[in-house]
């Protein structure tokens, strides 16, 4: 039955998978994989209480499984239960230090808890993990750069964002933050070039168009500034209409 439940989960038939697992657990209650799959199905179905209980049962049966701790920590994080997320994410990192998603979630969680120095160390560890891998990810550089930008450590943030866009040239967020760090350093031409890339690779980003309009205006490029301001206003209006639609449907 567990094999059947896994197949249903892979086919995104989460309710059916959950029902199959219920029959499986009625027969035996000592299989951590069954509880883990219950939790993963429940997460997809937004049944958070069921997911939490299943993750706890899985963790009790398989205390050395990093993926259980990671997913439980991620669940708490998405619910803004940061104090509860921290020990689970710490365990996941301890069990599998080279698992970058756990490092990144731990860093984000530490930021939410206001522990910025520990978050910086965690992101640096994630970067070390990334450097040791053949397939690179821009995310640890982006996350650390974003935090350092917020802390006004602009030179460090700029270096990290340049590395992020080297790895992933299609990251609008990375180009946007690079433009902002250049702006903070007074490198206006570099800032405009980065913001133009941000608006090009993510044309639906209101912030990129807004900042670009401000930058053009400062350079007395009024026509370009007006175009970007119009694009920004159109995107904001579209977002507002979507929000209204969601509220009406509730």
Secondary structure, 3 states (H helix, E strand, C coil): CHHHHHHHHHCCCHHHHHHHHHHHHHHCCCCHHHHHHHHHHHHHCCCHHHHHHHHHHHHHHCCCCHHHHHHHHHHHHHCCCHHHHHHHHHHHHHHCCCCHHHHHHHHHHHHHCCCHHHHHHHHHHHHHHHHCCCCCCCHHHHHHHHHHHHCCCHHHHHHHHHHHHHHCCCCHHHHHHHHHHHHHCCCHHHHHHHHHHHHHHCCCCHHHHHHHHHHHHHCCCHHHHHHHHHHHHHHHHHHHHHHHHHHHHC
